[in-house]
Amino acid sequence: MRRHARHLAGLLAAAALVAGCGGDDEPEGEGVPADAVAAIEQRLDEIQRRFDDATQNDNVGACNDIEADSFRSIAQTVGGLPSDVDPDVRDALEASLDRLRQLTEEGCADVEPVETDTTPEETIPEETVTETVPEETTPEETEPEPQPTTPDDGGTTTPGQGGGAVPPAGDEGD
């Protein structure tokens, strides 16, 4: 199959070159412009690289790119040829492109995608336990309550209630 694709790609390139150069018979129109020939040849090389990648590496994506990108570009180039291009040459290019597409589709039909495990692993979420730890507090130091004291005069007083020093007798506030 690969040999057919390469052979046909060569035929398509040769048809483009012959169309650009003219042949022994006088064509009814002009040949394919050189820039169109160069664009077609570049895309044919691209098709060959992609086809080789697809068939040698089971790369289905390369087959998709051939159709979505390479053939679409060649078809636009051929469709955009000037109207004075020989109709026989245009027809030959279109027929060659159709045949190349058919061969690449056949070759790509044999490409089996490499299976990859796309199933996400089942993950069991870990149970998050939030433990509230009470803040450790240090009790405030409080001053011990003062104990009642006994003054020298024998009476009992409680601190803070006027029981301070007792003035000696006779010295009462002069």
MOSULUR-V572363 format. One record per residue. RES is the residue in three letters. PSI is psi as a letter, one per 30 degrees, with the letter a starting at -180 (* if undefined). OMEGA is omega in whole degrees, 0 to 359 (NA if undefined). Layout:
RES,PSI,OMEGA / RES,PSI,OMEGA
This chain:
MET,e,180 / ARG,e,180 / ARG,e,179 / HIS,e,181 / ALA,e,180 / ARG,e,180 / HIS,e,181 / LEU,e,177 / ALA,e,177 / GLY,e,178 / LEU,e,180 / LEU,e,178 / ALA,e,179 / ALA,e,179 / ALA,e,179 / ALA,e,180 / LEU,e,179 / VAL,e,180 / ALA,e,180 / GLY,f,184 / CYS,f,184 / GLY,l,182 / GLY,a,180 / ASP,e,179 / ASP,k,178 / GLU,k,180 / PRO,l,179 / GLU,f,181 / GLY,a,181 / GLU,l,175 / GLY,l,179 / VAL,k,179 / PRO,k,184 / ALA,e,181 / ASP,e,177 / ALA,e,178 / VAL,e,181 / ALA,e,180 / ALA,e,179 / ILE,e,180 / GLU,e,179 / GLN,e,180 / ARG,e,177 / LEU,e,176 / ASP,e,179 / GLU,e,178 / ILE,e,181 / GLN,e,179 / ARG,e,181 / ARG,e,180 / PHE,e,178 / ASP,e,179 / ASP,e,181 / ALA,e,186 / THR,f,181 / GLN,f,185 / ASN,g,184 / ASP,h,182 / ASN,j,181 / VAL,e,179 / GLY,e,179 / ALA,e,177 / CYS,e,179 / ASN,e,180 / ASP,e,178 / ILE,e,183 / GLU,e,187 / ALA,f,186 / ASP,d,188 / SER,e,181 / PHE,e,180 / ARG,e,180 / SER,e,178 / ILE,e,180 / ALA,e,178 / GLN,e,179 / THR,e,180 / VAL,e,179 / GLY,f,181 / GLY,g,178 / LEU,k,178 / PRO,l,183 / SER,f,181 / ASP,g,176 / VAL,k,181 / ASP,k,180 / PRO,e,178 / ASP,e,179 / VAL,e,179 / ARG,e,179 / ASP,e,180 / ALA,e,178 / LEU,e,181 / GLU,e,179 / ALA,e,179 / SER,e,179 / LEU,e,178 / ASP,e,181 / ARG,e,178 / LEU,e,178 / ARG,e,180 / GLN,e,180 / LEU,e,180 / THR,e,177 / GLU,e,178 / GLU,e,180 / GLY,e,180 / CYS,f,178 / ALA,f,179 / ASP,f,181 / VAL,k,179 / GLU,k,181 / PRO,k,177 / VAL,k,182 / GLU,k,174 / THR,k,181 / ASP,j,180 / THR,g,178 / THR,k,180 / PRO,k,179 / GLU,k,177 / GLU,k,180 / THR,k,178 / ILE,j,182 / PRO,k,178 / GLU,k,179 / GLU,k,181 / THR,j,179 / VAL,k,177 / THR,j,182 / GLU,k,178 / THR,j,180 / VAL,k,180 / PRO,k,181 / GLU,k,180 / GLU,k,181 / THR,k,177 / THR,k,181 / PRO,k,179 / GLU,k,178 / GLU,k,178 / THR,k,179 / GLU,k,179 / PRO,k,179 / GLU,k,181 / PRO,k,180 / GLN,k,179 / PRO,k,179 / THR,l,180 / THR,j,179 / PRO,l,182 / ASP,f,183 / ASP,f,175 / GLY,f,180 / GLY,l,180 / THR,k,177 / THR,l,176 / THR,k,181 / PRO,k,177 / GLY,g,180 / GLN,h,174 / GLY,g,183 / GLY,h,183 / GLY,a,182 / ALA,k,181 / VAL,k,181 / PRO,k,179 / PRO,l,184 / ALA,k,179 / GLY,f,182 / ASP,h,190 / GLU,h,167 / GLY,h,175 / ASP,*,NA
